[in-house]
Amino acid sequence: MEYGILIANGEYPDDGFQVVGAVASVDEARELAQEYIRNGPENGALPPDRFTIHRRGPNGFYSRFEPLAL
């Protein structure tokens, strides 16, 4: 079951964001974030300043945002 979507965010809002992938738990999100830190930026992906998990709210839309603590 999908827990949420892991997003890598740049240091500043204008830096943008990168969708990393769907995750089933916070632990899986941490593992995926560590993998992204190791391999993403050297392969052309956004260098992350922080990660957030976007989750569905009661209305079914991705309207809840949880910061991910590594």
C-alpha positions in Angstrom: 0.0 0.0 0.0 1.3 3.4 -0.9 2.3 5.6 2.1 3.2 8.7 0.0 5.5 10.1 -2.6 9.1 11.1 -1.7 10.1 14.5 -3.1 13.7 16.0 -3.1 13.6 19.7 -2.6 16.3 22.2 -3.5 17.7 24.7 -1.1 15.6 27.6 -2.4 12.0 27.5 -3.8 13.2 28.5 -7.3 15.6 25.5 -7.3 12.5 23.3 -7.9 11.9 19.7 -6.8 12.4 16.1 -8.0 10.0 13.3 -7.5 12.0 10.4 -6.2 9.3 7.7 -6.0 6.4 6.2 -4.2 7.1 4.7 -0.8 5.2 2.3 1.4 6.7 3.5 4.8 8.9 6.1 6.4 11.7 3.5 6.6 11.5 2.9 2.9 11.5 6.7 2.3 14.7 7.0 4.3 16.3 4.2 2.3 15.2 5.7 -1.0 16.5 9.2 0.1 19.9 7.7 1.0 20.1 6.0 -2.4 19.1 9.3 -4.1 21.8 11.2 -2.2 24.4 8.7 -3.2 23.5 8.4 -6.9 21.0 11.1 -7.9 23.0 14.3 -8.3 25.9 12.7 -10.2 23.3 11.4 -12.7 21.7 14.8 -13.4 19.1 14.9 -10.7 18.5 17.8 -8.3 21.0 18.1 -5.4 18.6 17.8 -2.5 18.6 20.2 0.5 15.7 18.3 2.2 13.1 15.6 1.5 9.4 15.7 2.1 6.8 13.0 1.8 3.6 14.1 0.1 0.6 12.2 1.4 -3.1 12.0 0.6 -5.4 14.1 2.8 -9.0 13.2 3.7 -10.2 14.5 0.3 -7.9 12.1 -1.6 -5.5 14.7 -3.0 -1.8 14.9 -2.1 -2.3 17.8 0.3 -0.3 16.6 3.3 3.4 17.3 3.5 5.7 15.6 6.0 9.4 16.5 6.3 11.6 13.5 6.3 14.3 13.3 9.0 17.2 11.3 7.8 
